Amino acid sequence: MKLWFFPLLLASLLTLTTCRTARVTDPYAQYPTYDGPDLGLTFVRGQAHLRVWAPTAEALALKLYAEGTGGTAVAEYAMQKSAGGTWTYTLPAQPAGQFYVVQATIKGKQLAEVPDPYAHAVGINGHRGALLDPATVNPPQWEDDLRPKLKQATDVVIGEVHVRDLTMHPQSGVQHKGKFLGVAESGTRGPEGVKTGLDHLTELGLTHVHLLPTNDFASIDESLLQQNRYNWGYDPLNYSVPEGSYATDPADPASRIREMKQLVQTLHNSGLRLVLDVVYNHTADAGRSSFEQLVPGYYYRHNPDGSYSDAAACGNEVASERPMVRKLIVESVAYWAREYHADGFRFDLMGILDIRTMRAVRVALDQIDHSIFVYGEGWAAGASPLPEMERAVKANVGRLDRVAAFGDELRDGVKGHYARQTEPGFASGQPGLEESVKFGIVAATQHPQLDYTKVNYSKAPWATSPMQAINYVACHDDRVLWDKLTVSNPGASEEELIKMDLLSSTIVFTSQGVPFLPVGDDFLRTKGGSHNSYNLPDNVNQLDWARKAQYLRINQFYRQLIALRRAHPAFRLPTQELVQQHLEFLPNLPATTIGYRLKDHAGGDAWNNIVVLFNGNRQAASLPIPGGRYSVVLAGDQINSQGIRTVEGAGETLTVEVPASSALILVQR
């Protein structure tokens, strides 16, 4: 693939999309901007050239160190002022040190030493950049690495997992526990011989593996890994560098780069694509960040009193609408796709970022591979000074091309409210949530049979295409599905809870849109009731492979459910028009039940008419469906595409009984 034109195109795009964003009231609008493709450390024939944007600096010093931490500088150079508010320096062919920092002088004061915001290699704990070209740190056959084929976005099946969760359990069989290389291990087995780790992911039938943040984050001290501390990683330090605690040697800048590439390569060879969870909406510590030490104030939004605004609920929020912030985000995303062959990006609190930045991300990725999948949380965690009409929230997803968002309407409709933990949902017999669930079934698109006034959160469709809606009932946030069902259904037996669990997931994997599964929910994962396990120890977060052995029939059901979806295009129609044409909700159904028909070989499916029935009630329900002869292919916890049994009726309607808390899928072949 020829990419020589990419920097020019990207620069033009960024200039075009950002010049309209500058507000007269923005005190930073007059700062000069730089459109070139060479910010940060670039290498020409092995020689390093550094360019840093610091338009308000009176001087910028480049310092070299022998080690990634500690010691004194072994060399210092005065960088030269250059175009667009940048400073540059070309390092000697044989530099005195292996690590570098820059230090700005602003208003006569020397600020802290920091790596530049574009750092692609760092020392331990990410406080110094490394004089290393990541393009020279590749595993064998990296140049032959190819993305697995993907025909269309609605074919995507996402499994979310954390590097440690997948690999840390003592019975995981994984050697490199908690490491990139651990995720890349195949052939691992757990109790009773169950597949674990990578083999578990491939066995599930996923297309995409969504890893919680793997970029360099601040909460884990990479020099004290023996403490075995845990964190999800939503506290970014360096946006474009892999996390050191996941490497076998965090002090060696090459280790984290090479080993993450090995992980990607192994996933691709296993038929899996990789989604990176990216956190561009805030930084770990605004005051000490590279942003604030190089261009004070510019990279963050502020309240009228000058304090940091905090739509991220993490102490700050990034001002993505400013040209040089947008440029950094877009170029960082594109870098992960080019250098690490990432296949998708999940944007944390995407609703904080502005629409034009997300549009620029989509265009930049299209220059690399049109099939790279982009989705995010279409909300913020608090108020933002950027008007909502300019932010990438759910209501604005229709103004974005091929960018998807999570559908919390279906999530809370099925399992109950995310925050009101004891409140049940449709799958537990709670009435009044039928339209919210149906909203997810049609992938948040326009459908003539939906009453949008009765949908829990959105009173209008927000997706223009099914691929824009991520359907899920749980993720790393809040309680896992099993714990939520347990706390919201006191007194329910384990078997009753299992029925609710299977019903919940059957709804997800038969709905239009893109299904999303937190790995481990497929064997009733529990976190002991924790609703926010971001820094709790491994014994809370890790996948318990003994539980997979215990609930292997549940895991097998999930595998069959995913296989059913992947085998039948009727469940993954690519356009809103096809959903409207082929998906028909059945009338006159009792409360807490939903039925619909996928008719006339929807999506070119071999099956002519498919009737899908959901009974959320705690007792059986008799439901009317169009008359005819049907083969039952899914009934509760059983799936058989060849047919479990046959039902038929000669009249205009046929009444079928759906057991309590279960689904029934019938097919007219």
C-alpha positions as CSV (number, residue, x, y, z in Angstrom):
1,M,0.0,0.0,0.0
2,K,1.4,3.3,-1.1
3,L,1.1,5.9,1.7
4,W,3.4,8.7,0.4
5,F,0.4,11.0,-0.1
6,F,-1.0,10.4,3.3
7,P,0.8,13.2,5.3
8,L,-0.1,15.7,2.6
9,L,-3.8,14.7,2.6
10,L,-4.0,14.5,6.4
11,A,-2.4,18.0,6.7
12,S,-4.9,19.4,4.3
13,L,-7.8,17.7,6.0
14,L,-6.7,19.0,9.4
15,T,-6.3,22.5,8.2
16,L,-9.7,22.4,6.5
17,T,-11.5,21.0,9.5
18,T,-9.9,23.0,12.2
19,C,-9.8,26.5,10.7
20,R,-13.6,26.7,11.1
21,T,-13.5,25.6,14.7
22,A,-11.4,28.5,16.2
23,R,-13.7,30.8,18.1
24,V,-13.2,34.5,18.5
25,T,-13.5,34.0,22.3
26,D,-10.8,31.3,22.4
27,P,-7.7,32.9,23.8
28,Y,-5.6,30.2,22.0
29,A,-7.1,30.8,18.6
30,Q,-4.2,33.1,17.5
31,Y,-1.5,30.6,18.3
32,P,0.4,29.6,15.1
33,T,-0.2,26.0,14.0
34,Y,2.0,23.6,12.2
35,D,0.6,21.3,9.4
36,G,3.7,19.2,8.6
37,P,3.9,15.4,9.1
38,D,7.1,15.4,11.1
39,L,6.2,16.4,14.7
40,G,8.0,14.4,17.3
41,L,11.0,12.3,16.6
42,T,11.5,11.2,13.0
43,F,14.4,9.2,11.5
44,V,16.0,9.6,8.1
45,R,18.6,7.0,7.3
46,G,18.9,6.3,11.1
47,Q,19.5,9.9,12.1
48,A,17.1,11.4,14.6
49,H,15.3,14.7,14.0
50,L,13.1,16.2,16.7
51,R,10.3,18.8,16.1
52,V,8.3,20.1,19.0
53,W,5.3,22.5,18.9
54,A,5.8,25.1,21.7
55,P,4.7,28.5,20.3
56,T,4.8,30.4,23.6
57,A,8.3,29.2,24.6
58,E,11.2,31.6,24.7
59,A,13.6,28.7,24.6
60,L,13.4,25.0,24.3
61,A,16.2,22.7,25.5
62,L,16.8,19.1,24.4
63,K,18.5,17.0,27.0
64,L,19.9,13.5,26.6
65,Y,20.2,10.9,29.4
66,A,22.0,7.5,29.5
67,E,19.1,5.9,31.4
68,G,15.3,6.1,31.3
69,T,15.2,7.4,34.8
70,G,17.6,9.0,37.3
71,G,21.1,10.3,36.7
72,T,22.1,13.6,35.2
73,A,21.9,14.8,31.6
74,V,24.9,13.7,29.4
75,A,24.2,16.3,26.7
76,E,22.1,19.4,26.3
77,Y,21.2,21.3,23.1
78,A,19.3,24.5,22.4
79,M,16.6,23.8,19.9
80,Q,16.1,26.2,17.1
81,K,12.8,28.1,16.5
82,S,11.1,27.0,13.3
83,A,7.9,27.3,11.3
84,G,4.4,27.3,12.8
85,G,5.4,27.6,16.5
86,T,7.8,24.6,16.4
87,W,11.3,24.1,17.6
88,T,13.7,21.7,15.9
89,Y,17.0,19.9,16.4
90,T,18.8,17.3,14.4
91,L,20.7,15.0,16.7
92,P,24.3,13.7,16.0
93,A,24.5,10.3,14.2
94,Q,25.8,8.8,17.4
95,P,24.0,10.6,20.2
96,A,25.5,10.7,23.7
97,G,22.5,9.2,25.4
98,Q,19.6,6.8,24.6
99,F,16.8,8.9,26.2
100,Y,15.6,12.4,25.8
101,V,13.4,15.1,27.3
102,V,12.6,18.7,26.3
103,Q,12.4,21.6,28.7
104,A,10.6,24.9,27.9
105,T,11.3,28.3,29.2
106,I,8.1,30.4,29.3
107,K,7.8,33.8,30.8
108,G,11.4,33.5,32.1
109,K,10.6,30.3,34.0
110,Q,12.0,26.9,33.3
111,L,9.2,24.3,33.3
112,A,9.6,20.6,33.9
113,E,11.4,18.1,31.7
114,V,9.0,16.0,29.6
115,P,9.0,13.7,26.6
116,D,7.3,15.4,23.7
117,P,3.6,14.6,23.1
118,Y,4.4,12.6,19.9
119,A,6.8,10.2,21.7
120,H,6.7,6.7,20.1
121,A,9.2,5.1,22.4
122,V,9.9,5.8,26.1
123,G,12.0,4.6,29.0
124,I,10.6,3.1,32.2
125,N,7.4,4.8,33.5
126,G,7.3,6.9,30.4
127,H,9.0,10.0,31.8
128,R,11.6,10.2,29.1
129,G,11.4,9.6,25.4
130,A,13.8,7.0,23.8
131,L,16.0,7.6,20.7
132,L,14.5,4.6,19.0
133,D,12.8,4.2,15.7
134,P,9.8,1.8,16.3
135,A,9.9,0.8,12.6
136,T,13.2,-1.0,13.3
137,V,11.7,-3.0,16.1
138,N,9.6,-5.7,14.4
139,P,9.1,-9.4,15.0
140,P,10.0,-11.7,12.2
141,Q,7.7,-11.6,9.1
142,W,6.1,-8.4,10.4
143,E,6.1,-7.0,6.8
144,D,3.8,-10.0,5.8
145,D,1.3,-9.3,8.5
146,L,-2.2,-8.9,7.1
147,R,-5.6,-8.1,8.6
148,P,-8.1,-11.0,8.5
149,K,-10.8,-10.4,5.9
150,L,-13.9,-8.5,6.8
151,K,-16.7,-8.2,4.3
152,Q,-18.9,-5.6,6.1
153,A,-19.1,-3.8,9.5
154,T,-22.2,-5.6,10.7
155,D,-20.2,-8.9,10.5
156,V,-18.1,-7.7,13.4
157,V,-18.4,-9.6,16.7
158,I,-16.5,-7.9,19.5
159,G,-15.0,-9.5,22.7
160,E,-13.7,-7.1,25.3
161,V,-10.9,-8.2,27.7
162,H,-8.0,-6.8,29.7
163,V,-4.5,-8.2,29.2
164,R,-4.2,-9.3,32.8
165,D,-7.8,-10.6,33.1
166,L,-7.2,-13.0,30.3
167,T,-3.8,-14.3,31.5
168,M,-3.3,-13.9,35.2
169,H,-5.3,-16.8,36.8
170,P,-3.0,-19.4,38.4
171,Q,-4.8,-22.1,36.4
172,S,-4.7,-20.2,33.0
173,G,-1.8,-22.3,31.7
174,V,-0.3,-19.0,30.4
175,Q,3.4,-18.6,31.0
176,H,3.7,-14.8,30.4
177,K,1.0,-13.8,32.8
178,G,-0.1,-10.2,32.6
179,K,1.9,-9.6,29.4
180,F,1.4,-8.9,25.7
181,L,3.2,-12.2,25.1
182,G,0.7,-13.9,27.4
183,V,-2.2,-12.9,25.2
184,A,-0.2,-14.2,22.2
185,E,0.3,-17.7,23.7
186,S,-1.6,-20.5,22.1
187,G,-2.3,-24.1,23.3
188,T,-3.0,-23.0,26.9
189,R,-5.4,-25.1,28.9
190,G,-7.1,-24.8,32.3
191,P,-9.1,-27.0,34.7
192,E,-10.5,-30.1,33.0
193,G,-8.7,-29.2,29.8
194,V,-10.8,-26.1,28.9
195,K,-9.2,-23.7,26.4
196,T,-7.9,-20.5,28.0
197,G,-6.4,-17.2,26.8
198,L,-6.0,-16.8,23.1
199,D,-7.5,-20.2,22.3
200,H,-10.6,-19.2,24.3
201,L,-11.0,-16.1,22.1
202,T,-10.7,-18.0,18.9
203,E,-13.0,-20.8,20.2
204,L,-15.7,-18.2,21.0
205,G,-16.0,-17.2,17.3
206,L,-15.2,-13.5,17.8
207,T,-14.0,-11.4,14.9
208,H,-12.5,-8.5,17.0
209,V,-10.7,-8.6,20.3
210,H,-11.1,-5.3,22.2
211,L,-8.2,-4.8,24.7
212,L,-8.7,-2.4,27.5
213,P,-6.1,0.4,27.2
214,T,-2.7,-0.8,26.1
215,N,-1.1,2.6,25.6
216,D,1.3,3.9,28.3
217,F,-0.7,4.8,31.4
218,A,0.4,6.3,34.7
219,S,-1.1,4.3,37.5
220,I,1.3,1.3,37.5
221,D,4.9,1.9,38.6
222,E,6.8,-0.1,36.0
223,S,9.9,-0.3,38.3
224,L,7.9,-2.0,41.0
225,L,6.0,-4.8,39.1
226,Q,6.7,-7.1,42.0
227,Q,3.9,-5.3,43.8
228,N,1.5,-6.8,41.2
229,R,-0.8,-3.8,41.2
230,Y,-3.8,-3.7,38.8
231,N,-5.5,-0.9,36.9
232,W,-7.7,-0.8,33.8
233,G,-5.5,1.9,32.3
234,Y,-7.8,4.8,31.7
235,D,-5.2,7.3,32.9
236,P,-3.1,8.0,29.8
237,L,0.5,9.2,30.1
238,N,1.8,8.8,26.5
239,Y,-0.8,8.4,23.8
240,S,1.3,6.7,21.2
241,V,3.5,4.2,23.2
242,P,2.6,0.7,24.5
243,E,2.2,0.2,28.2
244,G,5.5,-0.9,29.8
245,S,4.0,-3.1,32.6
246,Y,2.7,-5.4,29.8
247,A,6.2,-5.9,28.5
248,T,8.8,-8.4,29.7
249,D,11.3,-5.6,30.3
250,P,9.7,-2.2,30.8
251,A,13.1,-0.5,31.0
252,D,14.0,-1.6,27.5
253,P,12.1,0.7,25.1
254,A,12.2,-1.9,22.3
255,S,10.6,-4.6,24.5
256,R,7.1,-3.1,24.7
257,I,7.1,-2.2,21.0
258,R,8.2,-5.6,19.7
259,E,6.0,-7.6,22.0
260,M,2.9,-5.6,21.3
261,K,3.5,-6.2,17.6
262,Q,3.9,-9.9,18.3
263,L,0.5,-9.8,20.0
264,V,-1.1,-8.2,16.9
265,Q,0.7,-10.6,14.5
266,T,-0.5,-13.6,16.5
267,L,-4.1,-12.4,16.7
268,H,-4.1,-11.8,12.9
269,N,-2.6,-15.3,12.3
270,S,-5.5,-16.6,14.5
271,G,-8.1,-14.9,12.4
272,L,-8.8,-12.2,14.9
273,R,-8.7,-8.4,14.5
274,L,-7.5,-6.1,17.3
275,V,-9.4,-3.1,18.7
276,L,-7.4,-0.6,20.8
277,D,-9.2,1.1,23.6
278,V,-8.0,4.7,23.3
279,V,-8.3,7.5,25.9
280,Y,-7.8,10.8,24.2
281,N,-10.4,12.7,26.2
282,H,-8.1,13.5,29.2
283,T,-4.7,12.9,30.7
284,A,-3.6,11.3,34.0
285,D,-2.2,14.5,35.5
286,A,-2.9,17.8,33.6
287,G,-0.5,19.9,35.6
288,R,2.5,17.7,35.1
289,S,1.7,16.6,31.6
290,S,3.8,17.2,28.5
291,F,0.9,19.3,27.3
292,E,0.9,21.7,30.1
293,Q,4.7,21.9,30.4
294,L,5.1,22.8,26.7
295,V,2.0,24.9,25.8
296,P,0.3,25.9,29.1
297,G,-3.5,26.0,28.9
298,Y,-3.8,25.1,25.2
299,Y,-4.5,21.3,25.3
300,Y,-7.3,21.5,28.0
301,R,-10.7,23.0,28.3
302,H,-11.3,25.4,31.2
303,N,-14.1,26.8,33.3
304,P,-14.8,30.5,33.3
305,D,-12.7,30.8,36.5
306,G,-9.7,29.3,34.8
307,S,-9.9,25.9,36.4
308,Y,-9.9,22.7,34.4
309,S,-13.2,21.6,33.1
310,D,-13.9,17.9,33.8
311,A,-16.3,16.2,31.6
312,A,-14.2,13.1,32.0
313,A,-14.6,13.0,35.8
314,C,-10.8,12.4,35.9
315,G,-9.7,16.0,36.7
316,N,-9.5,17.4,33.2
317,E,-10.7,17.2,29.6
318,V,-8.8,17.6,26.4
319,A,-9.7,20.5,24.0
320,S,-9.9,18.3,20.9
321,E,-11.5,21.2,18.9
322,R,-8.2,23.2,18.9
323,P,-6.1,22.6,15.7
324,M,-3.0,21.2,17.3
325,V,-4.9,18.9,19.7
326,R,-7.0,17.5,16.9
327,K,-3.8,17.0,14.8
328,L,-2.2,15.0,17.7
329,I,-5.2,12.8,18.2
330,V,-5.7,12.1,14.5
331,E,-2.1,11.4,13.9
332,S,-1.8,9.2,17.0
333,V,-4.7,7.0,15.9
334,A,-3.3,6.8,12.3
335,Y,0.1,5.9,13.8
336,W,-1.4,2.9,15.8
337,A,-3.1,1.7,12.6
338,R,0.0,2.0,10.4
339,E,2.8,1.0,12.8
340,Y,1.0,-1.6,14.9
341,H,-1.6,-2.7,12.3
342,A,-4.5,-2.0,14.7
343,D,-7.8,-2.9,13.2
344,G,-10.2,-0.8,15.2
345,F,-10.5,1.8,17.9
346,R,-12.8,2.2,20.8
347,F,-12.9,5.8,22.0
348,D,-13.3,6.2,25.7
349,L,-15.9,9.0,26.5
350,M,-16.1,9.8,22.8
351,G,-18.8,12.4,23.7
352,I,-16.1,14.7,25.0
353,L,-14.4,14.8,21.6
354,D,-15.7,17.1,18.9
355,I,-17.4,15.9,15.8
356,R,-14.8,17.3,13.4
357,T,-12.0,15.4,15.2
358,M,-13.9,12.2,14.8
359,R,-14.6,12.9,11.2
360,A,-10.9,13.6,10.6
361,V,-10.1,10.3,12.4
362,R,-12.4,8.4,10.1
363,V,-10.9,10.0,6.9
364,A,-7.3,9.4,8.1
365,L,-8.0,5.7,8.8
366,D,-9.6,5.3,5.4
367,Q,-6.3,6.2,3.8
368,I,-4.9,3.1,5.5
369,D,-7.7,0.6,5.4
370,H,-11.4,1.3,4.9
371,S,-12.4,-1.7,7.1
372,I,-10.8,-0.3,10.3
373,F,-13.7,-0.2,12.8
374,V,-14.3,2.9,14.9
375,Y,-16.7,3.2,17.9
376,G,-17.0,4.8,21.2
377,E,-19.0,5.9,24.2
378,G,-21.5,8.5,22.9
379,W,-21.6,10.4,26.2
380,A,-19.4,12.3,28.7
381,A,-19.1,11.8,32.4
382,G,-20.0,15.4,33.2
383,A,-20.8,18.8,31.7
384,S,-18.4,20.3,29.2
385,P,-18.0,23.9,28.0
386,L,-18.0,22.6,24.4
387,P,-21.6,22.8,23.2
388,E,-23.3,19.3,22.8
389,M,-24.2,20.0,19.2
390,E,-20.4,20.0,18.5
391,R,-19.6,16.8,20.4
392,A,-19.5,13.2,19.3
393,V,-22.4,12.2,21.5
394,K,-25.0,9.6,20.5
395,A,-27.5,12.2,19.2
396,N,-24.8,13.4,16.7
397,V,-23.7,9.9,15.5
398,G,-25.9,10.4,12.4
399,R,-23.6,13.3,11.4
400,L,-20.6,10.9,11.5
401,D,-19.7,8.5,8.7
402,R,-19.0,4.9,9.8
403,V,-18.5,5.8,13.5
404,A,-20.5,3.7,16.0
405,A,-21.6,4.2,19.5
406,F,-22.7,2.0,22.4
407,G,-26.5,1.6,22.8
408,D,-27.3,1.9,26.5
409,E,-31.0,1.9,25.6
410,L,-30.9,-1.9,24.9
411,R,-28.3,-2.5,27.7
412,D,-30.5,-1.0,30.5
413,G,-33.7,-2.2,28.8
414,V,-32.6,-5.8,29.0
415,K,-30.8,-6.0,32.3
416,G,-32.0,-3.0,34.2
417,H,-30.6,0.4,35.1
418,Y,-26.8,0.5,35.3
419,A,-26.7,2.7,38.4
420,R,-29.9,1.5,40.2
421,Q,-28.4,-1.9,40.8
422,T,-31.3,-3.6,42.3
423,E,-33.7,-2.6,39.5
424,P,-34.4,-5.4,37.1
425,G,-34.8,-5.3,33.3
426,F,-36.9,-6.9,30.6
427,A,-35.0,-10.2,30.9
428,S,-36.0,-10.3,34.6
429,G,-39.7,-9.6,34.1
430,Q,-39.7,-5.8,34.4
431,P,-42.6,-4.4,32.3
432,G,-42.5,-1.1,30.3
433,L,-39.1,-1.7,28.7
434,E,-40.2,-3.4,25.5
435,E,-39.6,-0.3,23.3
436,S,-36.2,0.2,24.7
437,V,-35.2,-3.3,23.8
438,K,-36.8,-3.0,20.4
439,F,-34.8,0.2,19.9
440,G,-31.7,-2.0,20.1
441,I,-33.1,-4.8,18.0
442,V,-33.3,-2.3,15.1
443,A,-29.8,-0.9,15.9
444,A,-31.0,2.5,17.0
445,T,-32.2,3.3,13.4
446,Q,-35.5,4.6,12.2
447,H,-38.2,1.9,12.1
448,P,-41.9,2.6,11.5
449,Q,-43.2,0.2,14.2
450,L,-41.3,1.7,17.1
451,D,-42.8,4.1,19.6
452,Y,-39.8,6.3,20.3
453,T,-41.6,8.2,23.1
454,K,-41.4,5.0,25.2
455,V,-37.7,4.4,24.8
456,N,-35.8,4.9,28.0
457,Y,-33.0,7.3,26.9
458,S,-33.4,8.4,23.3
459,K,-36.7,9.7,22.0
460,A,-35.5,9.4,18.4
461,P,-33.2,7.1,16.4
462,W,-29.6,8.2,16.5
463,A,-28.0,5.8,14.0
464,T,-28.4,6.0,10.2
465,S,-26.9,2.6,9.6
466,P,-27.0,-0.6,11.8
467,M,-23.2,-0.6,11.9
468,Q,-23.3,2.5,14.0
469,A,-25.0,0.8,17.0
470,I,-23.0,-1.4,19.4
471,N,-25.4,-3.8,21.2
472,Y,-24.4,-5.0,24.6
473,V,-25.7,-5.8,28.1
474,A,-22.4,-5.4,30.0
475,C,-18.8,-4.2,29.7
476,H,-15.9,-3.6,32.1
477,D,-17.8,-0.7,33.7
478,D,-20.5,-1.4,36.3
479,R,-21.5,-4.9,37.4
480,V,-20.8,-7.8,35.0
481,L,-24.1,-9.4,33.8
482,W,-24.2,-12.3,36.3
483,D,-23.6,-10.0,39.2
484,K,-26.2,-7.5,38.0
485,L,-28.8,-10.3,37.5
486,T,-28.0,-11.7,41.0
487,V,-28.4,-8.4,42.8
488,S,-31.6,-7.4,40.9
489,N,-33.4,-10.7,41.4
490,P,-33.2,-11.6,45.1
491,G,-34.4,-15.0,45.8
492,A,-34.0,-16.3,42.2
493,S,-32.4,-19.7,41.9
494,E,-29.2,-20.2,39.9
495,E,-31.1,-21.9,37.1
496,E,-33.5,-19.0,36.9
497,L,-30.6,-16.5,36.8
498,I,-29.0,-18.7,34.0
499,K,-32.2,-18.4,32.0
500,M,-32.2,-14.6,32.3
501,D,-28.5,-14.5,31.3
502,L,-29.0,-16.6,28.2
503,L,-32.1,-14.6,27.3
504,S,-30.1,-11.4,27.7
505,S,-27.3,-12.5,25.4
506,T,-29.7,-14.1,22.9
507,I,-31.3,-10.6,22.5
508,V,-27.8,-9.1,21.9
509,F,-26.6,-11.6,19.3
510,T,-29.8,-11.7,17.3
511,S,-30.3,-7.9,17.1
512,Q,-29.2,-5.8,14.2
513,G,-26.1,-3.8,14.6
514,V,-22.8,-4.9,16.1
515,P,-22.8,-7.3,19.2
516,F,-20.3,-6.8,22.0
517,L,-19.4,-9.3,24.7
518,P,-17.2,-8.9,27.8
519,V,-15.1,-12.0,27.6
520,G,-16.0,-14.3,30.6
521,D,-19.7,-13.4,30.6
522,D,-19.9,-16.5,28.4
523,F,-19.2,-18.6,31.5
524,L,-21.1,-16.5,34.0
525,R,-18.1,-14.4,35.1
526,T,-18.4,-12.8,38.6
527,K,-16.5,-10.0,40.2
528,G,-18.0,-10.7,43.6
529,G,-20.5,-7.9,43.1
530,S,-18.0,-5.1,42.4
531,H,-19.4,-2.4,40.2
532,N,-16.1,-0.5,39.6
533,S,-13.1,-2.9,39.7
534,Y,-10.6,-0.5,37.9
535,N,-7.9,-0.9,40.6
536,L,-9.0,-4.0,42.5
537,P,-6.6,-6.9,42.6
538,D,-6.4,-9.8,40.1
539,N,-8.4,-12.1,42.2
540,V,-11.4,-9.9,41.5
541,N,-10.8,-9.1,37.9
542,Q,-9.1,-12.2,36.4
543,L,-11.0,-14.7,34.4
544,D,-11.6,-17.8,36.5
545,W,-11.0,-20.7,34.2
546,A,-12.4,-23.2,36.8
547,R,-15.7,-21.4,36.3
548,K,-15.5,-22.1,32.6
549,A,-15.1,-25.8,33.3
550,Q,-18.0,-25.5,35.8
551,Y,-20.3,-23.8,33.4
552,L,-19.1,-25.3,30.1
553,R,-22.6,-25.8,28.8
554,I,-23.2,-22.0,29.1
555,N,-20.0,-21.3,27.3
556,Q,-21.0,-23.8,24.6
557,F,-24.3,-22.0,24.2
558,Y,-22.6,-18.7,23.7
559,R,-20.3,-20.2,21.1
560,Q,-23.3,-21.7,19.2
561,L,-25.2,-18.3,19.5
562,I,-22.3,-16.5,17.9
563,A,-22.0,-19.1,15.2
564,L,-25.7,-18.8,14.5
565,R,-25.3,-15.1,14.0
566,R,-22.2,-15.4,11.8
567,A,-23.9,-18.1,9.7
568,H,-27.1,-16.1,9.0
569,P,-26.9,-12.6,7.3
570,A,-30.5,-11.9,8.3
571,F,-29.2,-11.0,11.8
572,R,-26.6,-8.5,10.5
573,L,-28.3,-6.5,7.7
574,P,-26.0,-3.7,6.5
575,T,-28.5,-0.8,5.9
576,Q,-31.4,0.9,7.7
577,E,-33.5,0.3,4.5
578,L,-33.0,-3.4,4.6
579,V,-34.0,-3.5,8.3
580,Q,-37.2,-1.6,7.6
581,Q,-37.9,-3.9,4.6
582,H,-37.2,-7.2,6.3
583,L,-37.7,-6.8,10.1
584,E,-41.4,-6.8,11.1
585,F,-42.5,-6.7,14.8
586,L,-45.4,-9.0,15.6
587,P,-48.6,-7.3,16.9
588,N,-50.8,-8.0,19.9
589,L,-48.2,-9.5,22.2
590,P,-48.6,-9.4,26.0
591,A,-46.4,-7.2,28.2
592,T,-42.8,-8.2,28.7
593,T,-42.7,-10.1,25.5
594,I,-41.3,-9.2,22.1
595,G,-41.6,-10.9,18.8
596,Y,-40.5,-10.1,15.3
597,R,-40.0,-11.7,11.9
598,L,-37.1,-11.4,9.6
599,K,-38.9,-12.1,6.3
600,D,-38.2,-12.9,2.7
601,H,-34.6,-14.2,2.9
602,A,-33.4,-11.1,4.7
603,G,-29.9,-10.2,3.6
604,G,-29.9,-13.1,1.2
605,D,-30.3,-15.6,4.0
606,A,-31.0,-19.2,3.1
607,W,-33.8,-19.2,5.7
608,N,-37.0,-17.6,4.2
609,N,-38.7,-16.4,7.3
610,I,-37.2,-16.3,10.8
611,V,-39.5,-15.6,13.8
612,V,-37.7,-14.5,17.0
613,L,-39.6,-14.5,20.3
614,F,-38.5,-13.2,23.7
615,N,-40.4,-13.8,26.9
616,G,-39.0,-11.7,29.8
617,N,-41.8,-12.9,32.1
618,R,-41.1,-15.2,35.1
619,Q,-43.8,-17.5,33.8
620,A,-44.5,-19.1,30.4
621,A,-46.3,-17.0,27.7
622,S,-48.4,-18.1,24.7
623,L,-47.6,-15.9,21.8
624,P,-49.3,-15.7,18.4
625,I,-47.2,-15.9,15.2
626,P,-48.1,-16.1,11.5
627,G,-49.4,-19.6,10.6
628,G,-47.3,-22.1,8.8
629,R,-44.8,-24.9,9.4
630,Y,-41.7,-24.0,11.4
631,S,-38.5,-25.6,12.6
632,V,-37.4,-24.5,16.0
633,V,-33.7,-23.7,15.9
634,L,-33.3,-22.0,19.3
635,A,-35.2,-22.8,22.5
636,G,-34.0,-21.5,25.8
637,D,-30.5,-23.0,26.2
638,Q,-30.6,-25.2,23.1
639,I,-29.5,-24.3,19.6
640,N,-29.6,-26.6,16.6
641,S,-29.6,-25.0,13.1
642,Q,-30.9,-28.3,11.7
643,G,-34.0,-28.1,14.0
644,I,-34.9,-29.1,17.5
645,R,-38.5,-29.8,16.8
646,T,-41.3,-28.8,14.4
647,V,-44.4,-26.7,15.0
648,E,-47.2,-26.0,12.6
649,G,-50.6,-24.5,12.3
650,A,-52.8,-24.1,9.2
651,G,-54.7,-21.0,10.3
652,E,-53.7,-17.4,9.9
653,T,-52.0,-17.4,13.3
654,L,-50.3,-20.1,15.3
655,T,-49.9,-19.9,19.0
656,V,-46.6,-21.1,20.5
657,E,-45.6,-21.4,24.1
658,V,-42.4,-19.7,25.2
659,P,-41.1,-20.8,28.6
660,A,-40.3,-18.3,31.3
661,S,-37.3,-16.1,30.8
662,S,-36.4,-17.5,27.5
663,A,-36.1,-17.0,23.7
664,L,-37.5,-19.1,20.9
665,I,-36.4,-18.8,17.3
666,L,-38.4,-20.6,14.6
667,V,-37.6,-20.9,10.9
668,Q,-39.6,-21.4,7.7
669,R,-37.0,-22.7,5.4
